[in-house]
Amino acid sequence: MAHPEPAGEEEEHHGSPWPVIIAVGMGVGYVGIVSASVPMLLVGVVIFGGGAGGWIHQDMQEPSSAFYGLATSVESRFPRVSARKLGTWLFLATEIMFFSAIIGSSFTLRLRTGTPGLATFQGPWATPGQILNVPLTGLNTFILICSSLTMVEALSAIERDDKVKHRFYLLATLLLGITFLSIQAFEYQHLYFGEGLTFTHAPLGSAVNPLYGPTFYAQTGVHGSHVTAGVLALAYVTRKAFKGGFTKENHEAIELVGLYWHFVDVVWIFLFTIVYLV
Amino acid sequence: MAETAVATQAPAIGETLRRRPYIPVFVTLAVVTALELAITTPGYFPVLEHTFRIVLLVIMSTIKASLVVAYYMHLRYEPRWLALIPLAGLALVAVLVAALTATVAH
């Protein structure tokens, strides 16, 4: 038998239609973005939202060990690493390349258009603290580091079967993530409307390179969208934790969401240095 | 087959119960972040030359990221072959950096 069934289960579920529906929604949405079709984008968002909602609803109704049979059969080929953890690491490897492309292209633009003497020179790059609020972002960096600690403590607590601490640390991580996003939203609002750092222009009268704004928003915005996805994932696992959804034996989702959350922290460690300090 | 798979998983579950240095790593991350802010604040450490300051910042960021990956993402406690996956991503990043450096130098 390809997928052994856990004892005591009458019927084993190996599949769910919702991930496929989510993928279709994302596909339709991307086509909408590429073809600049707002109706198609909205249709994609609706399909995506319905798929995500259906999947979460299904997971809340059934034990999340539904895929254990499939997972363990793959585990035998990759000792001590489950199929889901392996998949998460592969996903993170693609994310490394994605962020490298964004940061690399921004830094190239900085060197090619912000270096006096080059034919492509369009104005100097802003110096650290000239436009951006470095102390505030330093505080935000500290908040993200704190959230990494609470996330790993949440995992450690459920491994010890301490559900009270597990829920407390998950909730703390969620709140710290929301705080990070709130500070970033405040920073964007201040920079865009207060300082005049837009997608096309540097602050008036500053003589700063006009590419400074778009590269800043591209790098920090892409990271912020990843933090948003992480906060949504944290909200999901936190709700499930408060409903008693995780046990000492069954908590892999916490570890996988944690991997993603720590990765987002790692990206920010480099972004903070490159965008704010250099 | 399922029994074999579960048996190979057992040491990993037992290992996770071992006390890990989460707090010392957190303190190190916070201290290094404070140092980063200090060496880039005007008036602090004015003797540091600009290029040297950038090299210091890159080293400190790398230390911080390595600590998070090793201890918080548990890569230090995983089978060694798993590290090949992020390393493969970093290898492609090295190719990208080389190509971009050539573009800038051109």
HADDOCK unambig.tbl for C-alpha pairs under 7 A between the chains (distance, minus, plus):
assign (segid A and resid 4 and name CA) (segid B and resid 2 and name CA) 6.39 0.50 0.50
assign (segid A and resid 72 and name CA) (segid B and resid 2 and name CA) 6.54 0.50 0.50
assign (segid A and resid 72 and name CA) (segid B and resid 5 and name CA) 5.77 0.50 0.50
assign (segid A and resid 73 and name CA) (segid B and resid 2 and name CA) 6.68 0.50 0.50
assign (segid A and resid 73 and name CA) (segid B and resid 5 and name CA) 6.84 0.50 0.50
assign (segid A and resid 75 and name CA) (segid B and resid 5 and name CA) 6.12 0.50 0.50
assign (segid A and resid 76 and name CA) (segid B and resid 5 and name CA) 4.79 0.50 0.50
assign (segid A and resid 79 and name CA) (segid B and resid 8 and name CA) 6.12 0.50 0.50
assign (segid A and resid 80 and name CA) (segid B and resid 8 and name CA) 6.15 0.50 0.50
assign (segid A and resid 80 and name CA) (segid B and resid 9 and name CA) 4.98 0.50 0.50
assign (segid A and resid 80 and name CA) (segid B and resid 12 and name CA) 6.09 0.50 0.50
assign (segid A and resid 89 and name CA) (segid B and resid 85 and name CA) 6.74 0.50 0.50
assign (segid A and resid 90 and name CA) (segid B and resid 85 and name CA) 6.36 0.50 0.50
assign (segid A and resid 93 and name CA) (segid B and resid 85 and name CA) 6.35 0.50 0.50
assign (segid A and resid 93 and name CA) (segid B and resid 86 and name CA) 5.04 0.50 0.50
assign (segid A and resid 93 and name CA) (segid B and resid 89 and name CA) 4.98 0.50 0.50
assign (segid A and resid 94 and name CA) (segid B and resid 89 and name CA) 6.70 0.50 0.50
assign (segid A and resid 96 and name CA) (segid B and resid 89 and name CA) 6.07 0.50 0.50
assign (segid A and resid 97 and name CA) (segid B and resid 89 and name CA) 6.10 0.50 0.50
assign (segid A and resid 97 and name CA) (segid B and resid 93 and name CA) 6.19 0.50 0.50
assign (segid A and resid 100 and name CA) (segid B and resid 93 and name CA) 6.38 0.50 0.50
assign (segid A and resid 108 and name CA) (segid B and resid 100 and name CA) 6.63 0.50 0.50
assign (segid A and resid 108 and name CA) (segid B and resid 104 and name CA) 6.44 0.50 0.50
assign (segid A and resid 111 and name CA) (segid B and resid 104 and name CA) 6.85 0.50 0.50
assign (segid A and resid 112 and name CA) (segid B and resid 104 and name CA) 6.14 0.50 0.50
assign (segid A and resid 142 and name CA) (segid B and resid 30 and name CA) 6.58 0.50 0.50
assign (segid A and resid 149 and name CA) (segid B and resid 22 and name CA) 6.84 0.50 0.50
assign (segid A and resid 149 and name CA) (segid B and resid 26 and name CA) 6.56 0.50 0.50
assign (segid A and resid 152 and name CA) (segid B and resid 72 and name CA) 6.06 0.50 0.50
assign (segid A and resid 159 and name CA) (segid B and resid 17 and name CA) 6.59 0.50 0.50
assign (segid A and resid 160 and name CA) (segid B and resid 17 and name CA) 6.85 0.50 0.50
assign (segid A and resid 259 and name CA) (segid B and resid 73 and name CA) 5.56 0.50 0.50
assign (segid A and resid 262 and name CA) (segid B and resid 68 and name CA) 6.86 0.50 0.50
assign (segid A and resid 262 and name CA) (segid B and resid 72 and name CA) 6.91 0.50 0.50
assign (segid A and resid 262 and name CA) (segid B and resid 73 and name CA) 6.53 0.50 0.50
assign (segid A and resid 266 and name CA) (segid B and resid 65 and name CA) 5.17 0.50 0.50
assign (segid A and resid 266 and name CA) (segid B and resid 68 and name CA) 6.88 0.50 0.50
assign (segid A and resid 269 and name CA) (segid B and resid 61 and name CA) 6.07 0.50 0.50
assign (segid A and resid 269 and name CA) (segid B and resid 65 and name CA) 6.61 0.50 0.50
assign (segid A and resid 270 and name CA) (segid B and resid 61 and name CA) 6.01 0.50 0.50
assign (segid A and resid 273 and name CA) (segid B and resid 57 and name CA) 6.81 0.50 0.50
assign (segid A and resid 277 and name CA) (segid B and resid 40 and name CA) 6.36 0.50 0.50
assign (segid A and resid 278 and name CA) (segid B and resid 54 and name CA) 6.43 0.50 0.50
